[in-house]
């Protein structure tokens, strides 16, 4: 099936916001159907020539790396880290440690409503698709889609809505229906013809563990994913992803410093091959060493009881530039953009639709 590509204009360099094409304001007096909501995707190769496209959120982590005078050095550094980690884990029939190479494609997803509802395109999701190059057999092996995850609507939920809800409140709480719309839209995308035409398996999202939770190592050990950890309680991120139809398990692969959170549907250990899992581990662990070196490039390994901390000082630098402060600041700006251009004009209509969908909380 051919995929048509939307191109909302978002400049990485001038911090401008996307231009959203509209025809007219939607009516809030009727409930739309799922057929009125469609998706399109664009693909962009993440390599040492990568420059963020107009569809890329400026807070997306890999876009942050492609900045400044050291942009190409940054990109070559992280790609080298990914390949080296892949070959370290895929060490069978690989005596020289260089049999495999990785290719990464950035998948940008735009959502459209039928013309009668006004919204022509909105950049809703951005994920990564991995591919594995076997240099011994000269074959290209499909990897896992998902890995990294970013979303304007998620920026709104966490940086605007949640922050406002907890302002001047004693303790932490989430508002009623928090994440319902985002979860419903994500499930609709994964079930869509566009997704099925491009990807053969469900997505797996791999994120950092929460610095507010404690993790306990179990006796369960997977040959690739490593030791499984259990957490003290579910985090707001876990609950948010559960509304997207995704369960969570925590594993620390061989040679890692900390467990990672794997969000998935189906059977994480049975649905994906060893090479597919290694592709996700090597990609996301390399990014996390850059984004959160205090946890993932620490000079000590997580023990049987582990509480991650971003204030931990005993860690090694990857010497790859990453502006964490900029990412946090722009996350708020992009959340406000989503509020003005998506939530206010179309939120009521979409919420009415999402309320008709069967809930799929996986926790």
Beta strands, then each sheet from edge to edge (+ up, - down):
strand 1: 37-46
strand 2: 100-113
strand 3: 122-134
strand 4: 139-150
strand 5: 204-208
strand 6: 215-222
strand 7: 226-231
strand 8: 247-252
strand 9: 260-264
strand 10: 305-306
sheet 1: 1+ 2- 3+ 4- 5- 9+ 8- 7+ 6- 10+
end
